Amino acid sequence: MSLGTTTSLAFKRTTDEKTGSIVTQLTPDSSVCNRNYFYQKCFTEDGNKLLISANFDTERNYHLLDLHNETAIHLTEGKGDNVFGGFLTTQDDALIFVKNNKQLIRVDLKNQEHSVLYEVAKGWVGYGTWVPNSACTKVVAIEIKDTDYMELNSWQKFAQFYHQKPLCRLISIDLKTGQRTTIFEENIWLGHPLYRPNDDNTIAFCHEGPHDLVETRMWMIDENGDNMRKVYEQSEEESCTHEFFVPDGSKMMFVSYRPNTNKRQLCSVDAQTLAFKVEAEMPACSHLMSNYDGTLVVGDGSGTPVDVADNTGHGIENDPNLYLINLSDASIRPITEHNTSWKVLNGDRQINHPHPSFTPDDKSVLYSSDVNGTPAIYLATL
């Protein structure tokens, strides 16, 4: 399939009998499709178009889906797309994504012209999701020494990589010049790099690995490498995960959980003072994302976590629901059932994770699920 090719889609709509939510399946069961990572921009500002990954041809590539016309335009081709880390620019004029763990590429949405913005230096490998600042003039990223790098195609290798203590460096890349600035590097597995929205001087990252082994997951640092600080001091037996900045930059939110309970906490810290708050007690959601000002949060119910070293006390019954958490009135209600399997597919640990987030108008949530046997992308109205 050549660049610019349009694929016709036939959306399927059903109504959830329990909640009344209208659920729209955007992609066909005949293809493997997924949305990008939950805090990366996927909708155009008007909410009419959506960035997705799909193997409508043979490879899993990026497409721009038109929600009005029920079509998708082919944006990238060939093997090696990081199909979770790509994002639409703030200006809605391009896709930016990593190819083969080596090149950061810009794709013009109008003509699909590709331009290389940055190339990973010899001896290093690009890793994970690279995240832009609010102006989309730079990204913050993780690179790993190539002699330490391994493909993390199972949860067993995920645990192994933690103990390996790979040499990682946290970097910032100027998207105009391609200049790389190393913020710091260390022999510890780093992940989840984030620019605080509307504040380029504040960068967040995590110590990655099995949640019950990582003593302090979340960190912040100034862009020049100074003032590294813990975001939150975890208590004994507490695990924290899937942190994100509220899009207005006011808070960082995250999931906190402990053994021997199926309840979890939605927590936050003030992005400037790091003042801590338990926002809500909630069901066992794995991934959370808020709307722009953090008044609404969507979460995906889950089961026994696979990213812990010791499952003792962490075994819980699977929860198949998507939840809407309204922090304005302290309410929590199910939206619909995602019913995903959470299974690893062909070495992809993330493909069947829902990763829910809001549409720009806060009227629906976007998520992935393999409820019909293959990974597909859905919208559910609120």
N, C-alpha and C positions, 0 to 999 in steps of 0.2 A: 504494500500500500504506500503510495507516494505522499509526500508532504502536501498538505492542503486538500487532500481527499475528504469528502464529506460522507459520513456514515449515517444512514437514517435509523432512528430508534423508535420503538413503539412503547411508550410508557405504559405501565400497568398500575391501575389505581384500585385500592381496596379501602374499606372503612373498618377500623377497629371497633368491634361490637361492644367492647368494655369501656373504651375511653372516648369513642367518637372521632379519634384522629384519622385523617385521611392519609394513607400511606401510599406513596408513589415509588414504584421500582423504576429507576431511570435507565438501568443497563440490563442487557439480556442475560438469561441463564447460560447461553451458549459461549459466553466470554468470561475471562477472569478480569474483574474490574475492582478498583479500590479508590477511595478518596485519599488525599494527601494527609500529612500529620495534622492533628486537630488544631494546633495554633498557627499553622501556616495559612496565608491568604489563599482562598480557593474560589470565592465568588468575585465577580466584577462588582463595582460599587453600586450599580443599579440592581444587582441581584439577578440579572437575566442570564448570565453565563457562568459556567462552573468548570473549573479545572479538574479533570479526572485522569486516571490511568486505566488503560484497557488493552487487551490483546485482540482487537478486532481483526488484526492481520495475524502475525505469528508472534511478535514480540510485545511485551508489555511496555507501551509507550504513552506519552501524554497526548490528550485530546482536549479541545475546548468544547464543552457541551452547551448548546443553545436550549434553554428551558422552554422557550416559546415555540420554537420550530421542531423540537424533539430530534435534533441532529447533533453530530459531533464532528469537528474538524481535526484532522490528524496534524499534530504539531512536531513530533519527534519520530525518529526511526532508528532501527538497529538495536543491538543488545547494549545493556549497561546503564540504562536510565535508573537513577535513584528515584523510584516512583512514589516515595513517601515525602521526600524533602523538598520537592519543587514548590514554587509559589508564584502567584501573579504579582506584578509590581504594583506599587501604590498608585501609579498613574494609569493602570489598566492597559498598558501598551505592550507588555511582554511577559513571557514565562522565563524564570531563571531556575536552573536545575543543575545537578552534578551528574556527569557522565563517567562511567567506568572508574569511579573513585579518584579521578585524575583531573578532570576539566570542569570548571564552572562556566556554563553556557547560557547565553541570552537568546531567546527565540522571539522574533517579532511576531505579534499575533495577527497582523494583517497579511504578511507575505511569507511567514515561516522562515525568514532568513535567520541563520544561526551565526553567532559571533562568540568567540571564546573570550571570556572576561578574565580568567585566571587559570593557570596550570600549576598543579601540585608539584613541588620540587622533587627531584630524584631522591629516593631514599625515604619518602613519606607516602602515606596513603590518606586520602580524604575519607572521613568517617561521619556517619550519621546525618542529622538534619542541620543544614546551615541556614541561619535565620537573619533576615534583614533588619536594619533600623527603620524607624518610621518613615523617613524620607526615601528609603530604598536607594541610598547612595553607597552603602557598604553592608557586608554581612559578617557575622561572627561565626566561627567554625572550629571544628576539632580536626587535627591531623594526628596520625599514629605512625610511629617508626615502622618501616616496611618489614623489618626483621622480627618485629613483635606482633604484626597484624595477623589475624586469622578470620576466615569467614564465619560469622556467627549464625549458622543455619540450624541450630538446635538450642534448646534451653540448657542442655548439658554443656555445650561449648560456651554459652553465656556465663555459666558459673566458672568454667575453667579459665576464661579470659580474665575474670576478676582476680584470681589467684596469681595469674601470670604477671600482673602489674606492668602493663605495657607503657612505653614512653609515649606520652601524649603532649601535644601542645595546643593551647587555646590561642586562636589567631583572629585578627580582624583583616578584612580584605576590602580595599577601596575599589568599587565597581567601575569607576571611570579610568583609573590608571592601572588596576591590577596589582597594586602594591600590597604586599603582605606585611603586617606588623604582628610580631609574636608578643602576646600579653604575658604568658608564662608557660613553662613546660615542667612536667614532673612524671616520675615513674608511678603513675596511678591512673586507672581508667577514668577518663573524663567523658562527660556526655551532656546532652541537653543545653547547648549554649544558647543564650537569649540576650538580645538587647532589651533593656527596659524601654517601653514605648515612650517616645517624646523626651528621652534622656539618654543620649549616646554615651555619656560618661559611666553609666551603670550597666554592667554585664553580669549575667547570672550563668552558672554552670552547675553540674552535679558530679559527685563521686558515684560512678555507676557500679552496678553489681547486684548480687542477691540482696534483697532489701533488709533481710535480718542480719546480714554481715556488715553492711555499711553503717558506720557509727554516726556520721554526719553527712547526709546526702547533699544538701543544698547550700550553695555558696554564692557570694557576690564579690565583685572586684571592680576597681576603677579601670577605665579603658587603657590607661597608661601602665597598668600592672600594679598600682599601689592599692593599699587599703583592702586587702583580701579579708573578708569577714564571713563568719557563719551566718546563714539566714535564720537558722532555728536550731536550738539545742535539743536533740531527741532524747527522750527518757529511755530507760532500760526496757528492752523488748518492743520498743516502738519502731515501726517502719514507716517511712515516708516515700511518696512516689508521685510522678506525673505532675510536677509543678509547672505553673504557667503564670505569666503576667496578665492581669486584667487588661484588656486592650487600651483603656485610658491611662494606664501606667500607675494607677493609685496603689495597687496591691499585688503581691504574689500569692496565689492560692495553690493548695496542694492537698493530697489525700494522706491521712494518717490512720494507721490501723495497728492492732495488737493481736496476739494469739488468744484463742479461747473465746472469741466473740465473732458474730457475723455482722456486727455494726462497725461502721467506719465514721471518721470525722472529716468534714470539709473544713480546712483551716486556712488562715491567711496571716500574712505579715504586712505591715505598712511598708511600701517599697522604699521609703526614705528612713524611717526611724526603726524599722524591723519590729515594731510593737505587734505582739502575737494575739490572735483571736480565734476561738473556735466558732466558725460561722454557722455550722449545723451538724447535728447528728444525722446520719443517713444510712441507707442500705449499702451493701457491699459493692459500691461502684469502683471501677478500675480507673477509667479516664474521665476527667471533668474538663469542661470549658465554659467560660462565662460569656455573656453578651458584653457590649462595649463598656458599660459602667459598672459591671459586676453585680447588678441587682438580680439577674437570672443566671442559673447554672444548670447545665445538662450533664448527666452522668450515665454511664452504661453499667448496669448490674452485671456481676461476674460470679465466678465460683472460686474454688480453692486456688490460690495464687501459685503459678509455676515458677516465678522468679524469686523464690526463697530457698535457702539451703536446707532448712529443717521444716518439713511440713507438719511436724507435731504441733497440734493446737491451731493450725491454720486451715484445717479442713472445714469447708462450709458447703452448704447446698447451693447449686447454681441458681443465680437470679437472672432471668432472661429479659428483664425490663429496661427500658430507657426511662430515666426519671427527670422531671423538671423540679428544680429546687428554687423557690422564690424567696430570696433573702429579705424582701421588703415586708412580707407578711408571715415569714417563717413557716411556709407550707412546702410540702413535698408530695408530688403525685406522679403516678406512672403516665407516660405518654403513649407508649405502645410497647410490644415485645420485639426485641431485636432477634432473639433466638439464634444467635450465631454460635458456631461450634467452638471457637477459639483455637482451632487446630492449626498446627504448622502445615503449610502446603508447599511442597517442592522446595523445602529449605527456607521458606519465608515465614518468620515467626509472627509478623505483624499483620499479614494479609486478612485474617479473619477477626481482627479487633475492630469493634464499632467506631472508635475515635469520634464521638459525636461533637457537633458544634452547631451554632445558630446561623440561620440565614441573616443577611444584613438587616432585614426588617423585623427580626425577632419573632416571626410568625410561624416558623418551621425549624426543624433540626435535620441536619444531614448526618448520615451514618453509613457504615458498611456492614454487611452480613452475608453469610453463606447459608441462610435458612433454606434456600431452594437447592442446595447442593454445590453451587459454585459462588465465589465471592461476587457480590453485586452492590450497587450504591442506591440508597433510598433517601427520600424526604418524608418526614412525618409532620403534619400540622399540629400546632399547639391549640 
